[in-house]
Amino acid sequence: MELQIESAGTFDVINVAGRLDLVGANTLKDEIRRRLQDRRILMILNLHKVDFINSSGLGALVSVLKDVRLANGRLVLCDLVPYVQEIFAITQLANVFEIFSTDQEARVSFTEQSATI
Amino acid sequence: MSRPENDEVRLCLPARTECLSWVHLFVDRLADDHNFGEKKKNGLSVAVSEAFTNAIIHGSLGDESRIVEIVLRNTGEWIQIWITDHGAGPAELPPEMTWDNPDWRRENGRGLHLIRKLTDELELTETEGGGLTIKMGFFTGEGRPAHLPGIKIDSSTK
């Protein structure tokens, strides 16, 4: 699994590519916890290039969501491919995460959030 | 639970996370050989990955010298896969989770529930001498069979 990180002002966009399984889960958790330590608490996870996810990957996402919320931050997901969308629907996690159809919609939500603060 | 005797493929792999990629290759090839559509192929891939991961983490308890056995049988109408570890036996579900009411927001304990959602047949039994065997069945036709074989959970596996 590969992570490509883009800083977009007040928030970060983390592009995740590859398999989000037992191996990828730890990589993702480590990276997000590093960012939280640096007080980067607003983030978009773009899952467009995630071609596999299992319960280890879902567990990692739930775990980092809790960490981000504990830090009073916000984490959203975007651009899920149909297969990943189906896994989120099966596991009802689509109701737990904020999920946007596109990267652009997710970015706009952060921009609007900043404008209202 | 009967085990396949003929017409089977058997893989014995060390209980290591690196072996997950071999398992994925094996399963993807299997799905392609049977012309599974994308949805069915992904379901097969996730279910087998879950069972193998389960065998590494819970079944082998980090002991990489232990072996996880994968047996595959093709009956034509069904693909059946047995994944066996030789660890401590079936883990109990977290107390607040039940088979009928999984808590998907937990960080752990959702693997078997996901397998259950993705397979057409599921059977868990304790392995003779310790450990757990997960038998998964996948209907090779379109959709799901008219009469599902159902889910059998050994009484000791909550």
Interface residues (C-beta under 8 A of the other chain):
Chain A: R19 D21 L22 V23 F52 I53 N54 S55 S56 L58 G59 V62 S63 K66 Y83 E86 I87 I90 T91 Q92 L93 V96
Chain B: T17 L20 H24 E38 K39 N42 S45 V46 S49 E50 T53 I56 I57 W104 R105 R106 E107 N108 R110 G111 H113 L114 K117 L118
